[in-house]
């Protein structure tokens, strides 16, 4: 084997901020610095490399000079620490109202996973999505009018429908925000979500008014729906998670925090 130099295209400011979060976390339980195999900066580099490049952990462990078991522990710890700083749904909705957003966009995304044998009560694969024809976790994501992701839900198994997932995690709160003048736009999969959640009108032979409504709604919603694509493009680990599927919610939340750091809001 040979060594080589590489650059991770994550801003130095993001690395410093994540390092400070991990440093604060290490101080909380009172762990002595000499009891750790790696520094907080080493841990921050490891987790940012994993998020950005989806690099195999055995390679990251070798680069950091850490045992692979320690690297896994560092990764899980860092994900939890970063995700703690993800915005709360109600804080996001309060901000949307105070800043007078024209709308928000709600869209579900499937984060692919390695095959899981867990089944539901009917004997079907719990994490298999019939819509996407693969196994994964369903996460609901809210985007602001510019298409930037501002909130993500806990993960549901891939077999859970977008509307069912949204009802569990956010629809109730979105109704009040819609009443305050900030509606939510969504695709046809959310039909019947309730007042204030606008979806395209289904059916053939629609009149001019309905077709115009659908075209306008689709054009505006398309800006918001790019949020999921940009998250997966920026943070390549989201293209396929090889950790426990239950960690997906925290991983997506942490990715939103990292994206926000680079946007300059932290």
Helices and strands as residue ranges (DSSP letters): H 12-28, G 33-35, H 40-53, H 57-64, H 68-83, H 89-99, E 103-112, E 128-129, E 134-143, E 149-152, E 156-157, H 162-169, H 171-179, E 183-185, G 188-190, E 197-198, H 208-234, G 236-239, G 245-247, H 248-263
